[in-house]
Amino acid sequence: MVNRKELNPDASPEAAYGARLRSMREARGWLQDELGARMGYSGRHISGVETGNKSPTRRFSAAVDAALGLTGTEESFEREWGKIEHGSLLEGFPEYVRYEARAAEIRLFESGLIPGPLQTREYAQALAEAAVERGAITHEQAGERVAFLMERQAALARATPPVVIAVLDESCIRRPIGGPAVMDAQLQHLISFAAQPHTILQIAPYSLGERRPFDRSVNLLTLADRSVFSYVESQTQGHLDRVLTSVLPLVRAYHQLQGASLSQTASVDLIRQLRKGSP
């Protein structure tokens, strides 16, 4: 087929929606124009949604369901649209997590918050509940967010676990989340994490100042075939990168960060001191 764009359903919820729409349309032997005629849309509009160039709407999704006989079912596109409209995962993150579950080595940097793979359930729940209070997500989405994190953690607990290297800005262990009991348990969890044979935990101290190379969350994956991916996240965007020329500078910066950070022994000592209430 001429100019047929390959779709990656893992790229984002919108991409998954578009890939599923194309699959179901083609399973019925319909061209884009034919489906569009049944829905009251142009074939070009159908193409835009399938390829991710147009975002689906509730009206569009309801029309898809009517055309495909999915109205009111668990598989309805209107239901899927609701998850997109109110979803809480950044674009690129679901695809990143899929690769993370297969990685041989995972390197994490985080500032302000303990990174997801190292969070206790109670710590994660406190963050999700705070997001609900701010009106950023719903109670249902909060539950989905925590469940997704637990699944993500479970995927790393495999027979041959990946090497996990975590460098945390000092703010991560000093910022109180969820109250004293939750935070104390979280700090103990970090100590237990550091004691595992396949992990490394380091604290990037405040004294690094302007020498800290990262100002945002950075995740680096090395797969079994030695390919390296990066996932960099801001408050509103996530970006997965598989281009070696742009990933390597992040790898170099991460090594520099490790060299300037506290050793694992010193890092664990600092965490223990915080649990005791000092310094």
N, C-alpha and C positions, 0 to 999 in steps of 0.2 A: 504494500500500500504506500502510495507516494506521501512524503512529508508526515509520516506517522510518528508522533513523539512518544518515546518510551517513557513510561510512568514509574515513579518510585513511591509506592504507597507508604513507605516508612518515613518519608521526608517530613511530613506534617499531617495533622488531621485532615486538612483540606485536600492534600494529595491522596490520602486514603479514600476519602469520599469520591474524588474524581476517578480513581482507578476502579473502584467498585461500580460506579455508574457505567463506565465504559464496559466492564466485564459483563454486567447484567444486560446492557443494551445489545452487545454483540452476541450473547447467548441466545437472544431472541431473533437474531438475524436482521436487526434494524440498523439502518444508517442514522447518522446524527440528525439529518433532516426529517426522517420518519418519526423518531422519538420526539423531536421538537414540535412537529405538527400535532402529535397526540397531546402535548403539554401546553401548546399555545406559545412556544418559544421558537426562535430561529435555530437552525442547525449550527450556526456560528456560536450562539450562546451556549449550546450544549458542549461544543468543542472547548470553549473557554473554561467551563467548569471542570470538564474532564482533565484538562491539562494544568489546572490550577491558576489560570490567568484571570478567572472570574471567581469570586467567592459565592457559594450558594446562599440562598436566602430561605426563610421559612416558606414563602409562597412557592418558590421554585421546588423546594423539597416536597411540599404537599402535592404539587403537580406530578413530580416523579413517582410518588407513591401511588397516585391515582392511575397513572399510565402502566405501572408495573404490578399493580394489584397488591401493594404493600401497606395500604392505609390502615393504621391502627395496630400493626404487627410489631413484634420485637425487632424486626429487621428493617423497619421503616427508615427512609432517608430523613424524614422530619425529626425523628428521634436522634439520628446521627448529627443532624444540623445543630440540635440543642447542645450536644456535647462539644461541638466546635465553638458555638457562640459563647458558651459559658465555661469552656475548658480552662484548666489552670496550668497546663504544660506549655513551655515555650517551644516555638518552631525549631525543629532540629533535635530536640531533646529525646523524643522517643527513638529516633534512629540511633542517636548516640548510645542510649541504654542497650539497644540490641547488640551493638558492637562491644560494649563494656562487658556484657555477659560472656563473650568469647575471648576477651583479652588475656594475654599472657602477663602483661604488666600494666598497672594503672598508676598514674601519677596525678595527684590532686594538689591544688592550692586553693585556699579559701581565706577570705577576710571577713570578720564580723560574726560568722556563723560556722558551726561544725558542719563539714560537708556531709551530704546525705548518706553515703555508705558507712559513715562512722557515727551516725545519730542513733540514740536510743529511741524506742517507740514513743516514750513520754516526751522527750525533747521535740520530736517531730510533731506530735499532737499539739504541743504548746504553740508551736509556730503556725500550724494550720488553724487552730482556734483563734489566734490573734488576727490572722488574715480574714476570718469570718467576721470578727468584731469590726474590722475596718471596712467591711463591705466589699472586699476584693474578690472573695469567693463565697459560695454557698456552703451550708453544712454538709450537703451531699458531696460537693467537690472536696471539702476538707477530708472526708472519709476516704474518698478515692485517692487523694494525694498521699495519705499515710499508707494506704494499702499498696499503692504503686511503689512506694519506697521500700516497704517490707519485701515485696516481690523482687525488687532490684537487689536488695541485700542478699536474699536467699539464692539468687542466681550466682553470686560470688562464692557461696559456700559449697563448692564442688569438690570432687575427689582430689583433683590437683588444683588447688586454689591459685589465683593469680598473685603475683607480687604486687602489693599495694604500698605505695610510697605517698605519704601525706605530709605536706608542709603547711602548717596553719599559722596565720598571722596571730600574734599574741592576743589580739582583740577577741579571737574565737573562744579562748578559754577564760577571758575576763568578763565577757558580756553575759550577764545573768539572764537565763531563759527558763521560764516555767517555775520559778521559785527555787529556794535553797535545796530542797530534796531532789528535784529533777536535775538541777545543775550538778549536784554532788555525784549523783549516779552517772551522769554523762561524763564527768571527769574521770571517774573510776573506769568507765567503759573505754576511755582513751588509753588509760594505763594498761588495761587488759589487751587492747588492740596492739599496743607497742610490744607486748611480751610474746606475740606470736612469731614463729620462725620465718614467715613469709611477708612480714610487714616492717615498715620503717616510719617512725613518727618524729617530726621535727617541728619546733616552734621558731617562727621568724620573729625575733624580738622587736619591740618598738624602737630600739636603738638603731635599727637598720635605717630608719628615716627614709630619705630620698633614694637610698641604695636598693630598696625593695623593687624588683623589676616589674611586678604585676600590680595593677590597681583594680582588678576584677577577678572573678572566679575563672580558673583555668584547669581543664582536665586534659590529660594526654594518655593515649592508649597505644600500646604496642601489641599487635596481634601475633599469632603463631608464625605467620609467614614474614614477620619482621616489618610489616607495613606499620606506619605511625599515623595516628589521627589526632586531631586536636578539637576540643569543644570549648569555646569561650562564651561566657554568659554575662550579660548586663542585666539591669533591672527589668528590661522589657524585651530583650532579644537574646536568642541563642544562635550560635553559628558553628556548624560542624565542618571541618576542613580536612580533606584528604590529600591536598597538594603538598608534596614534600618540600618544595621551595619556601612555602609560607609556614609550614609546621616546624621546620628545623630551627628557625630563630627562637621559637617558644621553648623548644627542647634545650637549646643552649642557655637561655635565660633561666630555665628551671634548674639546670645544673649549677649556675651561678648562685641562685637563691639557696640551694641546698648547702653550698660551700659557706655561705655567709650566715646561715641559721645555726641555732643551738644544736649540739649533738643530741642523739636520742636519749642518752643518759641524762644530760642536763635538762632536756625538755620534760622528761618524766619527773625529774626532781622538782621542776617548777610547778608542774601540775599537782604534785603531792603537797607542796607548800600552800598552794591555793586552797586545796581541800582542808588544810589545817587552819586556814584563815590568815595566812601570811605568805608573801610579804604584803 
